[in-house]
Amino acid sequence: MAQFMVDITLPKDPNAEFFALVPLQRAHTQKLLEEGIVTGYSLSLDRSKLWVTMNTENKHEAMKILTAFPLINYFDLNIHPLAFHHTSLMSLIKVSMN
């Protein structure tokens, strides 16, 4: 399994269709996070950049997964292979209020 960082530039002036697709994008991303395919998903404060870290077999598979994103037609993206991607274990712990 390989790790990739996807650097995405978002449109400067998104249209109404873009905003209508945001809930679908969030739901799709959540599913990929739960499956462990997407390991990180970050949006810049100015909403111009999106960064996605993912685990896939290769760059071709990463691109195949990205093409299923509802907002793919609005992405200008670059896929970068990673030597490693570390994350805090605290982000993986699910708290139960039971």
Buried (B, 14 or more C-beta within 10 A) or exposed (E): EEBBBBBBBBBEEBEEEBEEBEEEBEEBBEEBBEEEBBBBBEEEEEEEEBEBBBBBEEEEBBBEBBEEBBBBEBBEBEBEEEEEEEEEEEEEEEEEEE
